[in-house]
Amino acid sequence: MSTVPTPIPVPMIDKLQTFVDEYHRLQDELMDPRTSSNPAELKRIGGRMSELEDHVALLEQYQRFTKTI
């Protein structure tokens, strides 16, 4: 038996999008030469990106799924 997944509520999608936006901002910060010369900042950014990865993957997966239906 196949079940149709319940759509993610809009507020949750909005929250996930804020995580994705933050993740992309952090990626941009990593490209800044000032960041690469600051080990503490690299550690902070890397740690936060690690925390956000699952959220980013979830939204990307949801977006791919909704495009296929």
DOTIGU-158029 format. One record per atom (N, C-alpha, C): residue number from 1; residue in three letters; chain; atom name; x, y, z. Coordinates in Angstrom, 2 decimals. Example, Ala and Ser with C-alpha at 12.3 -4.5 7.8 and 13.67 -1.06 7.14 Angstrom:
REM DOTIGU-158029
@pos = 1, code = ALA, unit = A, site = N, x = 13.19, y = -5.69, z = 7.80
@pos = 1, code = ALA, unit = A, site = CA, x = 12.30, y = -4.50, z = 7.80
@pos = 1, code = ALA, unit = A, site = C, x = 13.20, y = -3.30, z = 7.80
@pos = 2, code = SER, unit = A, site = N, x = 12.85, y = -2.25, z = 7.08
@pos = 2, code = SER, unit = A, site = CA, x = 13.67, y = -1.06, z = 7.14
@pos = 2, code = SER, unit = A, site = C, x = 12.90, y = 0.03, z = 7.87
REM end
This chain:
REM DOTIGU-158029
@pos = 1, code = MET, unit = A, site = N, x = 0.83, y = -1.16, z = 0.00
@pos = 1, code = MET, unit = A, site = CA, x = 0.00, y = 0.00, z = 0.00
@pos = 1, code = MET, unit = A, site = C, x = 0.88, y = 1.24, z = 0.00
@pos = 2, code = SER, unit = A, site = N, x = 0.61, y = 2.17, z = -0.88
@pos = 2, code = SER, unit = A, site = CA, x = 1.38, y = 3.40, z = -0.99
@pos = 2, code = SER, unit = A, site = C, x = 0.67, y = 4.52, z = -0.26
@pos = 3, code = THR, unit = A, site = N, x = 1.42, y = 5.33, z = 0.43
@pos = 3, code = THR, unit = A, site = CA, x = 0.82, y = 6.47, z = 1.12
@pos = 3, code = THR, unit = A, site = C, x = 1.38, y = 7.75, z = 0.54
@pos = 4, code = VAL, unit = A, site = N, x = 0.56, y = 8.76, z = 0.53
@pos = 4, code = VAL, unit = A, site = CA, x = 0.98, y = 10.07, z = 0.06
@pos = 4, code = VAL, unit = A, site = C, x = 1.51, y = 10.84, z = 1.26
@pos = 5, code = PRO, unit = A, site = N, x = 2.74, y = 11.34, z = 1.17
@pos = 5, code = PRO, unit = A, site = CA, x = 3.28, y = 12.06, z = 2.32
@pos = 5, code = PRO, unit = A, site = C, x = 2.51, y = 13.36, z = 2.56
@pos = 6, code = THR, unit = A, site = N, x = 2.43, y = 13.72, z = 3.81
@pos = 6, code = THR, unit = A, site = CA, x = 1.78, y = 14.96, z = 4.20
@pos = 6, code = THR, unit = A, site = C, x = 2.72, y = 16.12, z = 3.88
@pos = 7, code = PRO, unit = A, site = N, x = 2.20, y = 17.17, z = 3.27
@pos = 7, code = PRO, unit = A, site = CA, x = 3.07, y = 18.32, z = 2.98
@pos = 7, code = PRO, unit = A, site = C, x = 3.64, y = 18.93, z = 4.27
@pos = 8, code = ILE, unit = A, site = N, x = 4.83, y = 19.45, z = 4.17
@pos = 8, code = ILE, unit = A, site = CA, x = 5.43, y = 20.13, z = 5.31
@pos = 8, code = ILE, unit = A, site = C, x = 4.72, y = 21.47, z = 5.49
@pos = 9, code = PRO, unit = A, site = N, x = 4.32, y = 21.81, z = 6.71
@pos = 9, code = PRO, unit = A, site = CA, x = 3.66, y = 23.10, z = 6.93
@pos = 9, code = PRO, unit = A, site = C, x = 4.55, y = 24.27, z = 6.50
@pos = 10, code = VAL, unit = A, site = N, x = 3.95, y = 25.30, z = 5.96
@pos = 10, code = VAL, unit = A, site = CA, x = 4.68, y = 26.46, z = 5.44
@pos = 10, code = VAL, unit = A, site = C, x = 5.62, y = 27.07, z = 6.49
@pos = 11, code = PRO, unit = A, site = N, x = 5.18, y = 27.25, z = 7.75
@pos = 11, code = PRO, unit = A, site = CA, x = 6.13, y = 27.82, z = 8.72
@pos = 11, code = PRO, unit = A, site = C, x = 7.40, y = 26.99, z = 8.89
@pos = 12, code = MET, unit = A, site = N, x = 7.26, y = 25.67, z = 8.78
@pos = 12, code = MET, unit = A, site = CA, x = 8.43, y = 24.81, z = 8.89
@pos = 12, code = MET, unit = A, site = C, x = 9.34, y = 24.99, z = 7.67
@pos = 13, code = ILE, unit = A, site = N, x = 8.75, y = 25.10, z = 6.50
@pos = 13, code = ILE, unit = A, site = CA, x = 9.54, y = 25.32, z = 5.29
@pos = 13, code = ILE, unit = A, site = C, x = 10.26, y = 26.66, z = 5.41
@pos = 14, code = ASP, unit = A, site = N, x = 9.58, y = 27.67, z = 5.90
@pos = 14, code = ASP, unit = A, site = CA, x = 10.21, y = 28.98, z = 6.08
@pos = 14, code = ASP, unit = A, site = C, x = 11.39, y = 28.89, z = 7.04
@pos = 15, code = LYS, unit = A, site = N, x = 11.22, y = 28.15, z = 8.12
@pos = 15, code = LYS, unit = A, site = CA, x = 12.31, y = 27.99, z = 9.09
@pos = 15, code = LYS, unit = A, site = C, x = 13.48, y = 27.25, z = 8.45
@pos = 16, code = LEU, unit = A, site = N, x = 13.18, y = 26.19, z = 7.71
@pos = 16, code = LEU, unit = A, site = CA, x = 14.25, y = 25.45, z = 7.03
@pos = 16, code = LEU, unit = A, site = C, x = 14.97, y = 26.36, z = 6.03
@pos = 17, code = GLN, unit = A, site = N, x = 14.21, y = 27.23, z = 5.37
@pos = 17, code = GLN, unit = A, site = CA, x = 14.83, y = 28.14, z = 4.41
@pos = 17, code = GLN, unit = A, site = C, x = 15.78, y = 29.11, z = 5.11
@pos = 18, code = THR, unit = A, site = N, x = 15.46, y = 29.52, z = 6.33
@pos = 18, code = THR, unit = A, site = CA, x = 16.39, y = 30.40, z = 7.06
@pos = 18, code = THR, unit = A, site = C, x = 17.69, y = 29.66, z = 7.35
@pos = 19, code = PHE, unit = A, site = N, x = 17.60, y = 28.36, z = 7.63
@pos = 19, code = PHE, unit = A, site = CA, x = 18.81, y = 27.57, z = 7.85
@pos = 19, code = PHE, unit = A, site = C, x = 19.63, y = 27.47, z = 6.57
@pos = 20, code = VAL, unit = A, site = N, x = 18.95, y = 27.27, z = 5.45
@pos = 20, code = VAL, unit = A, site = CA, x = 19.65, y = 27.17, z = 4.16
@pos = 20, code = VAL, unit = A, site = C, x = 20.34, y = 28.50, z = 3.85
@pos = 21, code = ASP, unit = A, site = N, x = 19.64, y = 29.60, z = 4.07
@pos = 21, code = ASP, unit = A, site = CA, x = 20.23, y = 30.92, z = 3.83
@pos = 21, code = ASP, unit = A, site = C, x = 21.46, y = 31.13, z = 4.70
@pos = 22, code = GLU, unit = A, site = N, x = 21.36, y = 30.76, z = 5.97
@pos = 22, code = GLU, unit = A, site = CA, x = 22.51, y = 30.89, z = 6.87
@pos = 22, code = GLU, unit = A, site = C, x = 23.66, y = 30.01, z = 6.39
@pos = 23, code = TYR, unit = A, site = N, x = 23.36, y = 28.81, z = 5.98
@pos = 23, code = TYR, unit = A, site = CA, x = 24.39, y = 27.88, z = 5.49
@pos = 23, code = TYR, unit = A, site = C, x = 25.14, y = 28.51, z = 4.31
@pos = 24, code = HIS, unit = A, site = N, x = 24.39, y = 29.10, z = 3.37
@pos = 24, code = HIS, unit = A, site = CA, x = 25.03, y = 29.72, z = 2.21
@pos = 24, code = HIS, unit = A, site = C, x = 25.85, y = 30.95, z = 2.60
@pos = 25, code = ARG, unit = A, site = N, x = 25.37, y = 31.72, z = 3.58
@pos = 25, code = ARG, unit = A, site = CA, x = 26.15, y = 32.85, z = 4.08
@pos = 25, code = ARG, unit = A, site = C, x = 27.47, y = 32.37, z = 4.67
@pos = 26, code = LEU, unit = A, site = N, x = 27.40, y = 31.27, z = 5.43
@pos = 26, code = LEU, unit = A, site = CA, x = 28.61, y = 30.72, z = 6.03
@pos = 26, code = LEU, unit = A, site = C, x = 29.58, y = 30.23, z = 4.96
@pos = 27, code = GLN, unit = A, site = N, x = 29.06, y = 29.64, z = 3.90
@pos = 27, code = GLN, unit = A, site = CA, x = 29.93, y = 29.22, z = 2.79
@pos = 27, code = GLN, unit = A, site = C, x = 30.65, y = 30.42, z = 2.21
@pos = 28, code = ASP, unit = A, site = N, x = 29.93, y = 31.53, z = 2.06
@pos = 28, code = ASP, unit = A, site = CA, x = 30.56, y = 32.75, z = 1.55
@pos = 28, code = ASP, unit = A, site = C, x = 31.65, y = 33.25, z = 2.49
@pos = 29, code = GLU, unit = A, site = N, x = 31.38, y = 33.17, z = 3.79
@pos = 29, code = GLU, unit = A, site = CA, x = 32.38, y = 33.59, z = 4.77
@pos = 29, code = GLU, unit = A, site = C, x = 33.64, y = 32.75, z = 4.66
@pos = 30, code = LEU, unit = A, site = N, x = 33.47, y = 31.46, z = 4.38
@pos = 30, code = LEU, unit = A, site = CA, x = 34.65, y = 30.59, z = 4.25
@pos = 30, code = LEU, unit = A, site = C, x = 35.53, y = 31.01, z = 3.08
@pos = 31, code = MET, unit = A, site = N, x = 34.95, y = 31.64, z = 2.08
@pos = 31, code = MET, unit = A, site = CA, x = 35.71, y = 32.07, z = 0.91
@pos = 31, code = MET, unit = A, site = C, x = 36.49, y = 33.37, z = 1.18
@pos = 32, code = ASP, unit = A, site = N, x = 36.16, y = 34.05, z = 2.25
@pos = 32, code = ASP, unit = A, site = CA, x = 36.83, y = 35.31, z = 2.59
@pos = 32, code = ASP, unit = A, site = C, x = 38.23, y = 35.00, z = 3.12
@pos = 33, code = PRO, unit = A, site = N, x = 39.27, y = 35.60, z = 2.53
@pos = 33, code = PRO, unit = A, site = CA, x = 40.65, y = 35.36, z = 2.98
@pos = 33, code = PRO, unit = A, site = C, x = 40.87, y = 35.67, z = 4.47
@pos = 34, code = ARG, unit = A, site = N, x = 40.12, y = 36.63, z = 4.99
@pos = 34, code = ARG, unit = A, site = CA, x = 40.27, y = 36.95, z = 6.43
@pos = 34, code = ARG, unit = A, site = C, x = 39.83, y = 35.79, z = 7.30
@pos = 35, code = THR, unit = A, site = N, x = 38.83, y = 35.05, z = 6.83
@pos = 35, code = THR, unit = A, site = CA, x = 38.35, y = 33.90, z = 7.59
@pos = 35, code = THR, unit = A, site = C, x = 39.37, y = 32.78, z = 7.58
@pos = 36, code = SER, unit = A, site = N, x = 39.94, y = 32.53, z = 6.41
@pos = 36, code = SER, unit = A, site = CA, x = 40.89, y = 31.41, z = 6.31
@pos = 36, code = SER, unit = A, site = C, x = 42.14, y = 31.62, z = 7.15
@pos = 37, code = SER, unit = A, site = N, x = 42.42, y = 32.86, z = 7.54
@pos = 37, code = SER, unit = A, site = CA, x = 43.59, y = 33.11, z = 8.38
@pos = 37, code = SER, unit = A, site = C, x = 43.22, y = 33.18, z = 9.87
@pos = 38, code = ASN, unit = A, site = N, x = 41.99, y = 32.84, z = 10.20
@pos = 38, code = ASN, unit = A, site = CA, x = 41.53, y = 32.91, z = 11.57
@pos = 38, code = ASN, unit = A, site = C, x = 41.01, y = 31.54, z = 12.01
@pos = 39, code = PRO, unit = A, site = N, x = 41.86, y = 30.74, z = 12.66
@pos = 39, code = PRO, unit = A, site = CA, x = 41.45, y = 29.37, z = 13.04
@pos = 39, code = PRO, unit = A, site = C, x = 40.20, y = 29.31, z = 13.91
@pos = 40, code = ALA, unit = A, site = N, x = 40.04, y = 30.25, z = 14.81
@pos = 40, code = ALA, unit = A, site = CA, x = 38.85, y = 30.23, z = 15.68
@pos = 40, code = ALA, unit = A, site = C, x = 37.58, y = 30.45, z = 14.85
@pos = 41, code = GLU, unit = A, site = N, x = 37.65, y = 31.34, z = 13.89
@pos = 41, code = GLU, unit = A, site = CA, x = 36.50, y = 31.62, z = 13.03
@pos = 41, code = GLU, unit = A, site = C, x = 36.20, y = 30.42, z = 12.14
@pos = 42, code = LEU, unit = A, site = N, x = 37.24, y = 29.79, z = 11.63
@pos = 42, code = LEU, unit = A, site = CA, x = 37.05, y = 28.58, z = 10.82
@pos = 42, code = LEU, unit = A, site = C, x = 36.34, y = 27.50, z = 11.62
@pos = 43, code = LYS, unit = A, site = N, x = 36.75, y = 27.35, z = 12.87
@pos = 43, code = LYS, unit = A, site = CA, x = 36.14, y = 26.34, z = 13.73
@pos = 43, code = LYS, unit = A, site = C, x = 34.68, y = 26.67, z = 14.00
@pos = 44, code = ARG, unit = A, site = N, x = 34.39, y = 27.95, z = 14.27
@pos = 44, code = ARG, unit = A, site = CA, x = 33.01, y = 28.36, z = 14.54
@pos = 44, code = ARG, unit = A, site = C, x = 32.12, y = 28.13, z = 13.31
@pos = 45, code = ILE, unit = A, site = N, x = 32.61, y = 28.55, z = 12.15
@pos = 45, code = ILE, unit = A, site = CA, x = 31.82, y = 28.41, z = 10.93
@pos = 45, code = ILE, unit = A, site = C, x = 31.63, y = 26.93, z = 10.58
@pos = 46, code = GLY, unit = A, site = N, x = 32.70, y = 26.16, z = 10.68
@pos = 46, code = GLY, unit = A, site = CA, x = 32.59, y = 24.73, z = 10.38
@pos = 46, code = GLY, unit = A, site = C, x = 31.63, y = 24.02, z = 11.30
@pos = 47, code = GLY, unit = A, site = N, x = 31.65, y = 24.37, z = 12.58
@pos = 47, code = GLY, unit = A, site = CA, x = 30.74, y = 23.75, z = 13.54
@pos = 47, code = GLY, unit = A, site = C, x = 29.29, y = 24.08, z = 13.24
@pos = 48, code = ARG, unit = A, site = N, x = 29.05, y = 25.36, z = 12.93
@pos = 48, code = ARG, unit = A, site = CA, x = 27.67, y = 25.76, z = 12.63
@pos = 48, code = ARG, unit = A, site = C, x = 27.18, y = 25.13, z = 11.33
@pos = 49, code = MET, unit = A, site = N, x = 28.05, y = 25.07, z = 10.33
@pos = 49, code = MET, unit = A, site = CA, x = 27.65, y = 24.43, z = 9.08
@pos = 49, code = MET, unit = A, site = C, x = 27.31, y = 22.96, z = 9.31
@pos = 50, code = SER, unit = A, site = N, x = 28.07, y = 22.32, z = 10.15
@pos = 50, code = SER, unit = A, site = CA, x = 27.80, y = 20.92, z = 10.48
@pos = 50, code = SER, unit = A, site = C, x = 26.42, y = 20.77, z = 11.13
@pos = 51, code = GLU, unit = A, site = N, x = 26.06, y = 21.71, z = 12.00
@pos = 51, code = GLU, unit = A, site = CA, x = 24.75, y = 21.68, z = 12.65
@pos = 51, code = GLU, unit = A, site = C, x = 23.62, y = 21.87, z = 11.64
@pos = 52, code = LEU, unit = A, site = N, x = 23.88, y = 22.64, z = 10.60
@pos = 52, code = LEU, unit = A, site = CA, x = 22.84, y = 22.99, z = 9.63
@pos = 52, code = LEU, unit = A, site = C, x = 22.68, y = 21.98, z = 8.50
@pos = 53, code = GLU, unit = A, site = N, x = 23.67, y = 21.12, z = 8.28
@pos = 53, code = GLU, unit = A, site = CA, x = 23.67, y = 20.23, z = 7.11
@pos = 53, code = GLU, unit = A, site = C, x = 22.42, y = 19.38, z = 6.99
@pos = 54, code = ASP, unit = A, site = N, x = 21.94, y = 18.81, z = 8.08
@pos = 54, code = ASP, unit = A, site = CA, x = 20.75, y = 17.96, z = 8.01
@pos = 54, code = ASP, unit = A, site = C, x = 19.51, y = 18.76, z = 7.60
@pos = 55, code = HIS, unit = A, site = N, x = 19.41, y = 19.98, z = 8.11
@pos = 55, code = HIS, unit = A, site = CA, x = 18.27, y = 20.83, z = 7.76
@pos = 55, code = HIS, unit = A, site = C, x = 18.31, y = 21.21, z = 6.28
@pos = 56, code = VAL, unit = A, site = N, x = 19.50, y = 21.54, z = 5.80
@pos = 56, code = VAL, unit = A, site = CA, x = 19.66, y = 21.91, z = 4.40
@pos = 56, code = VAL, unit = A, site = C, x = 19.30, y = 20.72, z = 3.51
@pos = 57, code = ALA, unit = A, site = N, x = 19.80, y = 19.54, z = 3.87
@pos = 57, code = ALA, unit = A, site = CA, x = 19.51, y = 18.34, z = 3.09
@pos = 57, code = ALA, unit = A, site = C, x = 18.02, y = 18.03, z = 3.08
@pos = 58, code = LEU, unit = A, site = N, x = 17.36, y = 18.23, z = 4.22
@pos = 58, code = LEU, unit = A, site = CA, x = 15.92, y = 17.95, z = 4.30
@pos = 58, code = LEU, unit = A, site = C, x = 15.14, y = 18.85, z = 3.36
@pos = 59, code = LEU, unit = A, site = N, x = 15.43, y = 20.15, z = 3.37
@pos = 59, code = LEU, unit = A, site = CA, x = 14.70, y = 21.05, z = 2.49
@pos = 59, code = LEU, unit = A, site = C, x = 14.99, y = 20.76, z = 1.03
@pos = 60, code = GLU, unit = A, site = N, x = 16.24, y = 20.49, z = 0.70
@pos = 60, code = GLU, unit = A, site = CA, x = 16.58, y = 20.17, z = -0.69
@pos = 60, code = GLU, unit = A, site = C, x = 15.87, y = 18.90, z = -1.15
@pos = 61, code = GLN, unit = A, site = N, x = 15.81, y = 17.90, z = -0.28
@pos = 61, code = GLN, unit = A, site = CA, x = 15.11, y = 16.67, z = -0.61
@pos = 61, code = GLN, unit = A, site = C, x = 13.62, y = 16.94, z = -0.80
@pos = 62, code = TYR, unit = A, site = N, x = 13.03, y = 17.72, z = 0.06
@pos = 62, code = TYR, unit = A, site = CA, x = 11.61, y = 18.07, z = -0.05
@pos = 62, code = TYR, unit = A, site = C, x = 11.34, y = 18.82, z = -1.35
@pos = 63, code = GLN, unit = A, site = N, x = 12.21, y = 19.76, z = -1.68
@pos = 63, code = GLN, unit = A, site = CA, x = 12.03, y = 20.53, z = -2.92
@pos = 63, code = GLN, unit = A, site = C, x = 12.15, y = 19.63, z = -4.15
@pos = 64, code = ARG, unit = A, site = N, x = 13.09, y = 18.69, z = -4.14
@pos = 64, code = ARG, unit = A, site = CA, x = 13.20, y = 17.75, z = -5.27
@pos = 64, code = ARG, unit = A, site = C, x = 11.95, y = 16.90, z = -5.37
@pos = 65, code = PHE, unit = A, site = N, x = 11.45, y = 16.44, z = -4.24
@pos = 65, code = PHE, unit = A, site = CA, x = 10.26, y = 15.60, z = -4.22
@pos = 65, code = PHE, unit = A, site = C, x = 9.04, y = 16.35, z = -4.78
@pos = 66, code = THR, unit = A, site = N, x = 8.86, y = 17.58, z = -4.33
@pos = 66, code = THR, unit = A, site = CA, x = 7.69, y = 18.33, z = -4.79
@pos = 66, code = THR, unit = A, site = C, x = 7.75, y = 18.67, z = -6.27
@pos = 67, code = LYS, unit = A, site = N, x = 8.93, y = 18.74, z = -6.85
@pos = 67, code = LYS, unit = A, site = CA, x = 9.06, y = 18.98, z = -8.28
@pos = 67, code = LYS, unit = A, site = C, x = 8.67, y = 17.75, z = -9.10
@pos = 68, code = THR, unit = A, site = N, x = 8.79, y = 16.58, z = -8.50
@pos = 68, code = THR, unit = A, site = CA, x = 8.51, y = 15.35, z = -9.25
@pos = 68, code = THR, unit = A, site = C, x = 7.04, y = 14.95, z = -9.22
@pos = 69, code = ILE, unit = A, site = N, x = 6.26, y = 15.58, z = -8.35
@pos = 69, code = ILE, unit = A, site = CA, x = 4.83, y = 15.20, z = -8.28
@pos = 69, code = ILE, unit = A, site = C, x = 3.95, y = 16.23, z = -8.95
REM end
